Amino acid sequence: MSVYVDNARHKYGRMIMCHMWADTREELFEMANKLGLQLRWFQRPPNVDLPGMDASWEHFDIATSKRALAIRFGAIQTDKYGPIEHTARLRGDTKMLERIASNRAKGFGQKV
């Protein structure tokens, strides 16, 4: 399964959140079901006709406890550039992919 979780640490109330996304929506929803996430927490572009919240890309924000569970279920850990890299690949944005590779080569964002 190609589901990913980044190492972001965004505070939301008492929780610390990160991002979870996948190569396909089906894989994302399958993992979301395993984690007990509600579909209304799905974040997607406004033009996607599914329940959820408006965002620039398809993902879930998940608590770090759910991140650990997702990893146990096979999710792939990424650094903070993971979501940007994913959307850049979907858009064919080679310049962004080159910038990410350059930043990673310098050791930025590597702590997972």
C-alpha positions in Angstrom: 0.0 0.0 0.0 1.4 3.4 -0.9 0.3 5.5 2.0 2.6 8.1 3.5 2.9 10.1 6.7 5.2 13.0 7.2 7.1 14.2 10.2 5.2 17.5 10.5 4.3 18.6 14.0 1.4 21.0 13.9 -0.4 21.8 17.2 -4.2 21.5 17.1 -5.6 22.1 20.6 -3.9 19.5 22.8 -3.0 17.3 19.8 0.1 17.2 17.6 -0.9 16.6 14.0 0.9 15.5 10.8 -0.3 14.6 7.3 -1.3 11.3 5.7 -1.8 10.9 2.0 -1.5 8.1 -0.6 -0.9 7.4 -4.3 -4.6 6.7 -4.8 -7.7 7.8 -3.0 -8.7 4.2 -2.5 -5.5 3.5 -0.6 -5.9 6.6 1.5 -9.5 5.7 2.4 -8.5 2.1 3.2 -5.9 3.3 5.6 -8.3 5.9 7.1 -10.8 3.1 7.8 -8.1 1.0 9.5 -7.3 4.0 11.7 -10.9 4.8 12.5 -10.9 8.2 10.8 -14.2 9.8 9.7 -14.7 10.7 6.1 -15.7 14.2 7.1 -12.0 14.8 8.2 -10.9 14.1 4.6 -9.2 17.2 3.1 -9.6 17.8 -0.6 -9.7 20.5 -3.2 -13.1 22.3 -3.3 -13.8 20.8 -6.8 -13.8 17.2 -5.4 -17.4 16.1 -4.9 -16.8 14.2 -1.6 -17.5 15.0 2.0 -14.7 16.7 3.8 -12.9 20.0 4.2 -11.4 22.3 1.6 -7.7 22.0 1.1 -5.2 22.3 -1.8 -4.5 18.5 -1.9 -6.1 15.2 -0.8 -5.0 14.1 2.6 -6.0 13.7 6.2 -4.5 15.5 9.2 -3.8 12.8 11.8 -2.7 12.8 15.4 0.8 11.5 16.1 -0.8 8.5 17.8 -2.6 7.6 14.6 0.7 8.2 12.7 2.4 5.5 14.8 -0.5 3.1 14.0 -0.4 4.0 10.3 3.3 3.1 10.3 2.5 -0.2 12.0 -0.1 -0.8 9.2 2.6 -0.1 6.5 2.5 3.6 5.9 5.8 5.0 4.6 7.5 7.7 6.7 8.6 10.9 4.9 10.1 14.2 5.8 8.4 17.5 5.7 8.9 17.7 1.9 6.9 14.5 1.3 3.5 16.3 0.7 5.2 18.9 -1.5 7.0 16.3 -3.5 3.8 14.3 -3.9 1.9 17.2 -5.3 4.8 18.3 -7.5 5.0 14.8 -9.0 1.2 14.9 -9.7 1.6 18.3 -11.4 4.8 17.4 -13.3 6.6 20.3 -11.5 10.2 19.3 -12.2 11.6 22.6 -10.8 9.9 22.0 -7.5 11.2 18.4 -7.4 14.8 19.7 -8.1 14.5 22.2 -5.2 13.3 19.5 -2.9 16.2 17.2 -3.9 18.6 20.1 -3.4 17.2 20.8 0.1 17.4 17.2 1.0 21.0 17.0 -0.2 21.8 19.8 2.2 20.1 17.8 5.0 17.1 20.0 5.5 13.9 18.3 6.7 15.4 14.9 7.1 14.4 14.1 10.7 11.6 11.4 10.5 
